[in-house]
């Protein structure tokens, strides 16, 4: 475990200094948040390689948290680059240093081109009935959803109310990953989901990691399985994995304390999802 962790730190540290954040102006999108405009994915965007697919969703007025674009696009870019560097996954690139990544809505036909989709700040998400039906079909046909970065009991309940439109929790209950779950040793040997705060909270609180303090003191990785026992969805609650990717080059201490752990868990989760 120590050797694997050391290799991850060395590889990421060497690459971080030179590359990933320098690519913030990647070629396929210009303008908009973080220097990127946003357009929906189109069929020609997909060529059989792995691409980071981010879901754009409506905001729930009774929800909790930010919007779908939190951590976009740097988290998508940086994770794509690290996945290509640290595994043999065939990640799609438009050109040198410019990984392909797309934004979709749940009712887009291109949803089924994405074997992996990610939603950020899901405590704020609102899912319509047509979106719920599309997501249900997607997951039952072999797709995988990862929901990240929502904090506290209210955000969890808000998300469960929305995801309950997709699968009734009485029939498909989210279950905490046990420490011996295969996901946690897919590529890197880890003991569970790390608690990672946004870099702004971490700096402003003098190194704190629980953004809702006592209410969110314990991070959770919970999964939803189909009737055959395949993991369809993963929810990382009381933690912000995406920020550890987005902000990997913003602060050396944040990188060593959080980005290494965030990439280890993230790569394990993605590779597990793609192989099970």
N, C-alpha and C positions, 0 to 999 in steps of 0.2 A: 504493500500500500504506500509506504513512504517513497519507494522508487518511482511508482506511477505518479504520485503527487509532485515529486521533484521534477520529473520530466515535463509535466503539464506547466508548472511554474516557469521553467527555463524556456520552453517553447513559446509560451505566451508573452513572457517578458521580452524576449528578443524580438518577437514580431511586433509587439505593441509599440515599441519605441519608433519603429520605422514605418509601419504600414497602416493598420486598420483605420485609425481615425483620420489619417491623411486622405482616405478614400471617401470622405463625407460627401463629396460632390459627384458621386457615381453617375455615369452617363445616361442611364435610362430615364431619369426623372429630374426635372429642373424647376426651381422655384418652390414656393410653398414652405411648409414646416421643415426646418432643418436643411433648407436649400433644395427641397424636393417638392414637385407638384404631385398630385394624386390623380390617377386615372384608373378605372376598373380594368382588371385583367381581361385579356382577349385570348381566344383559342390559340392564336399564333405565338403567344408568349411561352407556350409549353412545348418542350422538345424531348421529354423523357428523362431529363436530368432532375436532380432534387432542387427545389426552390422553396424559399421561405414564403409561405402564404399567410398573410395577415388578414383577419376579418374586420371589416368596417361595420359598425353596428349603430343603431339608434340609441340615444340616451334615454334612460329610464328616469323620469322626473322624480320618482320616489326611491331612486337608487343611491349608491354611495360610491364616490371616487371620481376619477377623471374620465377621459373618453378613450375611444379605441386607438387613437394615434399616440398615446403615451409611449415613449421609447422609440417611436418610429422616426426616421428609418434606420438609425444607427444600430439599434439592437439587431434588426433583421440582417443588415449588412455584415456586422461583426460576427454574429453567430454563423452565418453562411461561410465566411472566410475561415473561421476556426474549425468548423466541421470539415471543410476541405483539407485543412492542414493536419488535423489530429486523427482523422479516420480515412478510410478508402472510399467514402461516399462520393459518388459522381455529382458534384454540385455544379449547377449551371452558372456560366459566366458570359456576360456580353463581350468581355475583353479583359485584358490584364487588370487585376485589382477591382473589377466591377461585377460582383455577383448578381445574378438575377434574383429579384424578389418581387412579389406581386401583392396587390390589395384586392380583396374580393368581398362581395356581399353574399350572404347565405343563400339567396335566391338566384345568384348568377349560375348559369350552366357550367362555368369554369370551376365551380366548387369541386366537381368530381375529377378534375385534373390534379387536385392537390391531395396526396396521401396524408399530409400533415397540415393542420391549420392551427393558428394561434390567435387567442383573444386576450387582450390586456385590459386590466381594470374592469373585470367582468361584473363587479358589484354595481356598475353603472349601466350595464347592458339591458336593452329591451328587445325581446324577441317576439315578432309577430307570429300569428298562426301559420302563414305560408313559410316563414323562415324556420319555424319549429319542424314542420313537415320535411322541409328540404334537409335540415341538419339530421333529423332522425334517419332519413333514407341514406344519407351520406355515411353516417356512423355504422349503420347496420350492414352497409355494403363494404365495410373494411376501412373506412376513413378513421382519422384520429384527431381529436381536439385537445388542445392544451389551453386552459384558462389560468392566467397568472395575475398577481399584483392586486389583491383585494384584502382588506384588513378589518378585523373585528367581526362581532356577531351579526350586526345589522347588514353588513355587506354580504356575508355568507348567506343569510336568509333571503336577501334580495336576489342573489344569483340563483339560489335553489328554487325560488318561485319562478324565475324565467326558464331555467333548465328543466323544471318540472313540466313545462309545456312540451318538451322534447321526449322525456322519459319520466313517468311517474316515479318519484323516489321510493314509494312502497314496493315497486317491482325492481327498480334499478338503483339501489341505495349506494351512495358514495362510501367507499371503504378506505380507511387509512392504510397506506402501504406499510407492511411489516418491515422490520429492519433487515430481514433476510430475503426480501423480494428480489427476483432476478434483475429488475430494472436497475437496482442500485449497484450492480456489478457487471453491467453490460460491457462497458469499456473501462471505466474507472471504478475502483472499489471505494464506495462511500457508505456512510452509516445512515443517511437520511437526508431530508431536504434542509438546506441551511437557511437560517433567517438572514435575509439581506434587505437592508433599508435602502431607500433612494439616497443618492449621494447628498441631496439637499438636506434631508432629515438627519442623516449621519453627521454632516458637518455642523448643522445648526444645534444639534443636541449634544455635541461633544463626544460623539462616538456611539450613540444609542442605536439599537437595531429594531426595536419594537415601535412601530409608528403609531399605534394606539395604546402604547404603554401596557398596563396590566391586562387590558382586554385582549391584546394580540401577542401576549408574551410567548406563546407556543406556536411555532410554524407547523403546518400540516401539508402533506401530499396525499390527496385522496383520489381514488380512481373509481370509475364506473365501468362495469363489465357487461358484455352481452351474455346471452343464455348459454353460450359455449365456454364462457370464462375468458374471452379475449378482452383486453383492455381497450375500451373505445374512447375514454376521456380521462384526462388528468387535470386536477385542480390544485394549484399551489397557493395556499391560503396563509395569510400573515407573513408574507415574504414577497420580494420583488426581484425575481430572477432576471427579468428583462433589463433592469437598470445596471446590473453587474456586467452585462454585455455592452449596453449603450455607452457607459461611462468608463470603459476599461482604461482609457488613456487620460482621464481627467485628473486623477490624483494617484500617485504611486502607492500610498498606503491603502487607499480604497481598492486598488487593483489587487494587491497582494492579499488583502484580508477578505475580499468578496468576489472579485472577478474569477479567480482561480476556482473557487468553490462553485460559482454560478455556472461556469463552463463545464465543469465536471458533471454536475447534475444535468445540465441542459443536453449535453452530448449523450449521456446515458439515456435520457428520456427519448430523444429523437431516434437514436439507433435502435432502442428497444421497440419503439412504435413502428419503425420501418421493417422490423424483422419478426414481429409477432402478430 
